[in-house]
Amino acid sequence: MEKVHFNFEDLKVYQKALDFTDHAYSLTAKFPQSELYGLTSQFNRAAVSIALNTSEGSGNTDAQFHKYLQVADDSLRECVTCSTIAFRRNYITSEENQKTRLLLLEMFKMIKSLQKYLKSKGK
């Protein structure tokens, strides 16, 4: 059977968002059980939101896609804060926090670049 493929799956930022989601789930698996409905849930939902908004927005107009990318960026910023809190609470190491921040920075740059491209198309 032929593999079904959607165009948004070709977006590098979408692929990076999926990779980051895997990273976030791996990190939060080590969090204390007491954080299951707190920081663990928030971190995972914010990570998933980056991929969801990237894919959902891609099928819309450029202006709408730009808005969805802004929501993805907002979720990305949530992940920065979640990682910082996890580090401050000693749930993750300094190295894990730094790796997380580097992955997020890479996606941030990709999102901003894509938004800039979408705006330039509209001029």
PyMOL CGO cylinders between C-alpha atoms (Angstrom):
from pymol import cmd
from pymol.cgo import CYLINDER

trace = [
    CYLINDER, 0.00, 0.00, 0.00, 1.28, 3.45, -0.94, 0.3, 1, 1, 1, 1, 1, 1,
    CYLINDER, 1.28, 3.45, -0.94, 2.20, 5.77, 1.92, 0.3, 1, 1, 1, 1, 1, 1,
    CYLINDER, 2.20, 5.77, 1.92, -0.17, 8.70, 2.33, 0.3, 1, 1, 1, 1, 1, 1,
    CYLINDER, -0.17, 8.70, 2.33, 1.73, 11.98, 2.49, 0.3, 1, 1, 1, 1, 1, 1,
    CYLINDER, 1.73, 11.98, 2.49, 0.66, 15.52, 3.35, 0.3, 1, 1, 1, 1, 1, 1,
    CYLINDER, 0.66, 15.52, 3.35, 2.54, 18.60, 2.08, 0.3, 1, 1, 1, 1, 1, 1,
    CYLINDER, 2.54, 18.60, 2.08, 3.09, 20.09, 5.54, 0.3, 1, 1, 1, 1, 1, 1,
    CYLINDER, 3.09, 20.09, 5.54, 5.16, 17.01, 6.43, 0.3, 1, 1, 1, 1, 1, 1,
    CYLINDER, 5.16, 17.01, 6.43, 7.86, 18.39, 4.12, 0.3, 1, 1, 1, 1, 1, 1,
    CYLINDER, 7.86, 18.39, 4.12, 8.27, 21.55, 6.22, 0.3, 1, 1, 1, 1, 1, 1,
    CYLINDER, 8.27, 21.55, 6.22, 11.59, 21.41, 8.06, 0.3, 1, 1, 1, 1, 1, 1,
    CYLINDER, 11.59, 21.41, 8.06, 10.14, 23.34, 10.98, 0.3, 1, 1, 1, 1, 1, 1,
    CYLINDER, 10.14, 23.34, 10.98, 7.37, 20.74, 11.31, 0.3, 1, 1, 1, 1, 1, 1,
    CYLINDER, 7.37, 20.74, 11.31, 9.94, 17.92, 11.30, 0.3, 1, 1, 1, 1, 1, 1,
    CYLINDER, 9.94, 17.92, 11.30, 12.00, 19.77, 13.94, 0.3, 1, 1, 1, 1, 1, 1,
    CYLINDER, 12.00, 19.77, 13.94, 8.86, 20.28, 16.02, 0.3, 1, 1, 1, 1, 1, 1,
    CYLINDER, 8.86, 20.28, 16.02, 8.20, 16.53, 15.98, 0.3, 1, 1, 1, 1, 1, 1,
    CYLINDER, 8.20, 16.53, 15.98, 11.81, 15.88, 17.00, 0.3, 1, 1, 1, 1, 1, 1,
    CYLINDER, 11.81, 15.88, 17.00, 11.46, 18.42, 19.80, 0.3, 1, 1, 1, 1, 1, 1,
    CYLINDER, 11.46, 18.42, 19.80, 8.25, 16.76, 20.98, 0.3, 1, 1, 1, 1, 1, 1,
    CYLINDER, 8.25, 16.76, 20.98, 10.17, 13.49, 21.32, 0.3, 1, 1, 1, 1, 1, 1,
    CYLINDER, 10.17, 13.49, 21.32, 12.86, 15.37, 23.24, 0.3, 1, 1, 1, 1, 1, 1,
    CYLINDER, 12.86, 15.37, 23.24, 10.33, 16.99, 25.59, 0.3, 1, 1, 1, 1, 1, 1,
    CYLINDER, 10.33, 16.99, 25.59, 8.61, 13.67, 26.31, 0.3, 1, 1, 1, 1, 1, 1,
    CYLINDER, 8.61, 13.67, 26.31, 11.99, 12.08, 27.09, 0.3, 1, 1, 1, 1, 1, 1,
    CYLINDER, 11.99, 12.08, 27.09, 12.87, 14.90, 29.47, 0.3, 1, 1, 1, 1, 1, 1,
    CYLINDER, 12.87, 14.90, 29.47, 9.54, 14.94, 31.26, 0.3, 1, 1, 1, 1, 1, 1,
    CYLINDER, 9.54, 14.94, 31.26, 9.58, 11.15, 31.72, 0.3, 1, 1, 1, 1, 1, 1,
    CYLINDER, 9.58, 11.15, 31.72, 12.22, 11.82, 34.39, 0.3, 1, 1, 1, 1, 1, 1,
    CYLINDER, 12.22, 11.82, 34.39, 10.17, 14.45, 36.24, 0.3, 1, 1, 1, 1, 1, 1,
    CYLINDER, 10.17, 14.45, 36.24, 8.71, 13.52, 39.62, 0.3, 1, 1, 1, 1, 1, 1,
    CYLINDER, 8.71, 13.52, 39.62, 5.28, 11.86, 39.64, 0.3, 1, 1, 1, 1, 1, 1,
    CYLINDER, 5.28, 11.86, 39.64, 3.98, 14.88, 41.55, 0.3, 1, 1, 1, 1, 1, 1,
    CYLINDER, 3.98, 14.88, 41.55, 4.49, 16.96, 38.37, 0.3, 1, 1, 1, 1, 1, 1,
    CYLINDER, 4.49, 16.96, 38.37, 2.39, 14.65, 36.17, 0.3, 1, 1, 1, 1, 1, 1,
    CYLINDER, 2.39, 14.65, 36.17, -0.55, 17.08, 36.02, 0.3, 1, 1, 1, 1, 1, 1,
    CYLINDER, -0.55, 17.08, 36.02, 1.62, 20.16, 36.38, 0.3, 1, 1, 1, 1, 1, 1,
    CYLINDER, 1.62, 20.16, 36.38, 4.91, 20.87, 34.66, 0.3, 1, 1, 1, 1, 1, 1,
    CYLINDER, 4.91, 20.87, 34.66, 5.08, 17.52, 32.84, 0.3, 1, 1, 1, 1, 1, 1,
    CYLINDER, 5.08, 17.52, 32.84, 1.68, 18.02, 31.23, 0.3, 1, 1, 1, 1, 1, 1,
    CYLINDER, 1.68, 18.02, 31.23, 2.32, 21.69, 30.43, 0.3, 1, 1, 1, 1, 1, 1,
    CYLINDER, 2.32, 21.69, 30.43, 5.71, 21.04, 28.85, 0.3, 1, 1, 1, 1, 1, 1,
    CYLINDER, 5.71, 21.04, 28.85, 4.43, 18.17, 26.72, 0.3, 1, 1, 1, 1, 1, 1,
    CYLINDER, 4.43, 18.17, 26.72, 1.31, 20.08, 25.60, 0.3, 1, 1, 1, 1, 1, 1,
    CYLINDER, 1.31, 20.08, 25.60, 3.37, 23.14, 24.66, 0.3, 1, 1, 1, 1, 1, 1,
    CYLINDER, 3.37, 23.14, 24.66, 5.82, 20.99, 22.67, 0.3, 1, 1, 1, 1, 1, 1,
    CYLINDER, 5.82, 20.99, 22.67, 2.99, 19.24, 20.83, 0.3, 1, 1, 1, 1, 1, 1,
    CYLINDER, 2.99, 19.24, 20.83, 1.37, 22.61, 20.14, 0.3, 1, 1, 1, 1, 1, 1,
    CYLINDER, 1.37, 22.61, 20.14, 4.38, 23.73, 18.09, 0.3, 1, 1, 1, 1, 1, 1,
    CYLINDER, 4.38, 23.73, 18.09, 3.92, 20.82, 15.66, 0.3, 1, 1, 1, 1, 1, 1,
    CYLINDER, 3.92, 20.82, 15.66, 0.12, 21.05, 15.69, 0.3, 1, 1, 1, 1, 1, 1,
    CYLINDER, 0.12, 21.05, 15.69, -0.01, 24.74, 14.85, 0.3, 1, 1, 1, 1, 1, 1,
    CYLINDER, -0.01, 24.74, 14.85, 2.64, 24.41, 12.16, 0.3, 1, 1, 1, 1, 1, 1,
    CYLINDER, 2.64, 24.41, 12.16, 0.71, 21.65, 10.43, 0.3, 1, 1, 1, 1, 1, 1,
    CYLINDER, 0.71, 21.65, 10.43, -2.73, 23.16, 10.96, 0.3, 1, 1, 1, 1, 1, 1,
    CYLINDER, -2.73, 23.16, 10.96, -1.74, 26.57, 9.67, 0.3, 1, 1, 1, 1, 1, 1,
    CYLINDER, -1.74, 26.57, 9.67, 0.01, 25.32, 6.56, 0.3, 1, 1, 1, 1, 1, 1,
    CYLINDER, 0.01, 25.32, 6.56, -3.23, 24.56, 4.75, 0.3, 1, 1, 1, 1, 1, 1,
    CYLINDER, -3.23, 24.56, 4.75, -4.57, 28.10, 5.10, 0.3, 1, 1, 1, 1, 1, 1,
    CYLINDER, -4.57, 28.10, 5.10, -3.86, 31.43, 3.48, 0.3, 1, 1, 1, 1, 1, 1,
    CYLINDER, -3.86, 31.43, 3.48, -0.43, 32.97, 4.05, 0.3, 1, 1, 1, 1, 1, 1,
    CYLINDER, -0.43, 32.97, 4.05, -1.91, 35.46, 6.52, 0.3, 1, 1, 1, 1, 1, 1,
    CYLINDER, -1.91, 35.46, 6.52, -3.60, 32.69, 8.49, 0.3, 1, 1, 1, 1, 1, 1,
    CYLINDER, -3.60, 32.69, 8.49, -0.48, 30.53, 8.38, 0.3, 1, 1, 1, 1, 1, 1,
    CYLINDER, -0.48, 30.53, 8.38, 1.46, 33.47, 9.81, 0.3, 1, 1, 1, 1, 1, 1,
    CYLINDER, 1.46, 33.47, 9.81, -0.99, 33.60, 12.74, 0.3, 1, 1, 1, 1, 1, 1,
    CYLINDER, -0.99, 33.60, 12.74, -0.68, 29.87, 13.38, 0.3, 1, 1, 1, 1, 1, 1,
    CYLINDER, -0.68, 29.87, 13.38, 3.09, 30.21, 13.34, 0.3, 1, 1, 1, 1, 1, 1,
    CYLINDER, 3.09, 30.21, 13.34, 2.75, 32.94, 15.96, 0.3, 1, 1, 1, 1, 1, 1,
    CYLINDER, 2.75, 32.94, 15.96, 0.83, 30.53, 18.18, 0.3, 1, 1, 1, 1, 1, 1,
    CYLINDER, 0.83, 30.53, 18.18, 3.59, 27.95, 17.59, 0.3, 1, 1, 1, 1, 1, 1,
    CYLINDER, 3.59, 27.95, 17.59, 6.11, 30.61, 18.62, 0.3, 1, 1, 1, 1, 1, 1,
    CYLINDER, 6.11, 30.61, 18.62, 4.10, 31.32, 21.78, 0.3, 1, 1, 1, 1, 1, 1,
    CYLINDER, 4.10, 31.32, 21.78, 4.17, 27.60, 22.62, 0.3, 1, 1, 1, 1, 1, 1,
    CYLINDER, 4.17, 27.60, 22.62, 7.90, 27.54, 21.93, 0.3, 1, 1, 1, 1, 1, 1,
    CYLINDER, 7.90, 27.54, 21.93, 8.35, 30.30, 24.50, 0.3, 1, 1, 1, 1, 1, 1,
    CYLINDER, 8.35, 30.30, 24.50, 6.32, 28.24, 26.98, 0.3, 1, 1, 1, 1, 1, 1,
    CYLINDER, 6.32, 28.24, 26.98, 8.79, 25.42, 26.44, 0.3, 1, 1, 1, 1, 1, 1,
    CYLINDER, 8.79, 25.42, 26.44, 11.70, 27.74, 27.26, 0.3, 1, 1, 1, 1, 1, 1,
    CYLINDER, 11.70, 27.74, 27.26, 10.01, 28.61, 30.55, 0.3, 1, 1, 1, 1, 1, 1,
    CYLINDER, 10.01, 28.61, 30.55, 9.15, 24.98, 31.31, 0.3, 1, 1, 1, 1, 1, 1,
    CYLINDER, 9.15, 24.98, 31.31, 12.76, 23.97, 30.71, 0.3, 1, 1, 1, 1, 1, 1,
    CYLINDER, 12.76, 23.97, 30.71, 14.01, 26.79, 32.92, 0.3, 1, 1, 1, 1, 1, 1,
    CYLINDER, 14.01, 26.79, 32.92, 11.65, 25.79, 35.73, 0.3, 1, 1, 1, 1, 1, 1,
    CYLINDER, 11.65, 25.79, 35.73, 12.64, 22.13, 35.36, 0.3, 1, 1, 1, 1, 1, 1,
    CYLINDER, 12.64, 22.13, 35.36, 16.29, 23.12, 35.63, 0.3, 1, 1, 1, 1, 1, 1,
    CYLINDER, 16.29, 23.12, 35.63, 15.68, 25.35, 38.65, 0.3, 1, 1, 1, 1, 1, 1,
    CYLINDER, 15.68, 25.35, 38.65, 13.78, 22.49, 40.34, 0.3, 1, 1, 1, 1, 1, 1,
    CYLINDER, 13.78, 22.49, 40.34, 16.68, 20.12, 39.55, 0.3, 1, 1, 1, 1, 1, 1,
    CYLINDER, 16.68, 20.12, 39.55, 14.52, 17.89, 37.33, 0.3, 1, 1, 1, 1, 1, 1,
    CYLINDER, 14.52, 17.89, 37.33, 16.98, 18.29, 34.45, 0.3, 1, 1, 1, 1, 1, 1,
    CYLINDER, 16.98, 18.29, 34.45, 20.69, 19.03, 34.26, 0.3, 1, 1, 1, 1, 1, 1,
    CYLINDER, 20.69, 19.03, 34.26, 22.30, 22.21, 33.01, 0.3, 1, 1, 1, 1, 1, 1,
    CYLINDER, 22.30, 22.21, 33.01, 23.34, 20.33, 29.86, 0.3, 1, 1, 1, 1, 1, 1,
    CYLINDER, 23.34, 20.33, 29.86, 19.78, 19.12, 29.23, 0.3, 1, 1, 1, 1, 1, 1,
    CYLINDER, 19.78, 19.12, 29.23, 18.46, 22.64, 29.72, 0.3, 1, 1, 1, 1, 1, 1,
    CYLINDER, 18.46, 22.64, 29.72, 21.06, 24.05, 27.33, 0.3, 1, 1, 1, 1, 1, 1,
    CYLINDER, 21.06, 24.05, 27.33, 20.31, 21.39, 24.69, 0.3, 1, 1, 1, 1, 1, 1,
    CYLINDER, 20.31, 21.39, 24.69, 16.60, 22.13, 25.00, 0.3, 1, 1, 1, 1, 1, 1,
    CYLINDER, 16.60, 22.13, 25.00, 17.21, 25.85, 24.61, 0.3, 1, 1, 1, 1, 1, 1,
    CYLINDER, 17.21, 25.85, 24.61, 19.38, 25.28, 21.51, 0.3, 1, 1, 1, 1, 1, 1,
    CYLINDER, 19.38, 25.28, 21.51, 16.69, 23.13, 19.89, 0.3, 1, 1, 1, 1, 1, 1,
    CYLINDER, 16.69, 23.13, 19.89, 14.09, 25.78, 20.67, 0.3, 1, 1, 1, 1, 1, 1,
    CYLINDER, 14.09, 25.78, 20.67, 16.29, 28.57, 19.33, 0.3, 1, 1, 1, 1, 1, 1,
    CYLINDER, 16.29, 28.57, 19.33, 16.74, 26.69, 16.07, 0.3, 1, 1, 1, 1, 1, 1,
    CYLINDER, 16.74, 26.69, 16.07, 12.96, 26.33, 15.68, 0.3, 1, 1, 1, 1, 1, 1,
    CYLINDER, 12.96, 26.33, 15.68, 12.42, 29.95, 16.70, 0.3, 1, 1, 1, 1, 1, 1,
    CYLINDER, 12.42, 29.95, 16.70, 14.70, 31.11, 13.89, 0.3, 1, 1, 1, 1, 1, 1,
    CYLINDER, 14.70, 31.11, 13.89, 12.93, 28.83, 11.41, 0.3, 1, 1, 1, 1, 1, 1,
    CYLINDER, 12.93, 28.83, 11.41, 9.49, 30.09, 12.45, 0.3, 1, 1, 1, 1, 1, 1,
    CYLINDER, 9.49, 30.09, 12.45, 10.56, 33.74, 12.22, 0.3, 1, 1, 1, 1, 1, 1,
    CYLINDER, 10.56, 33.74, 12.22, 12.16, 33.13, 8.82, 0.3, 1, 1, 1, 1, 1, 1,
    CYLINDER, 12.16, 33.13, 8.82, 9.01, 31.44, 7.52, 0.3, 1, 1, 1, 1, 1, 1,
    CYLINDER, 9.01, 31.44, 7.52, 6.85, 34.27, 8.86, 0.3, 1, 1, 1, 1, 1, 1,
    CYLINDER, 6.85, 34.27, 8.86, 9.10, 36.83, 7.16, 0.3, 1, 1, 1, 1, 1, 1,
    CYLINDER, 9.10, 36.83, 7.16, 8.82, 34.90, 3.89, 0.3, 1, 1, 1, 1, 1, 1,
    CYLINDER, 8.82, 34.90, 3.89, 5.02, 34.73, 4.15, 0.3, 1, 1, 1, 1, 1, 1,
    CYLINDER, 5.02, 34.73, 4.15, 4.84, 38.49, 4.77, 0.3, 1, 1, 1, 1, 1, 1,
    CYLINDER, 4.84, 38.49, 4.77, 7.11, 39.24, 1.80, 0.3, 1, 1, 1, 1, 1, 1,
    CYLINDER, 7.11, 39.24, 1.80, 4.84, 37.19, -0.49, 0.3, 1, 1, 1, 1, 1, 1,
    CYLINDER, 4.84, 37.19, -0.49, 1.89, 39.36, 0.51, 0.3, 1, 1, 1, 1, 1, 1,
    CYLINDER, 1.89, 39.36, 0.51, 3.54, 42.63, -0.51, 0.3, 1, 1, 1, 1, 1, 1,
]
cmd.load_cgo(trace, "trace")
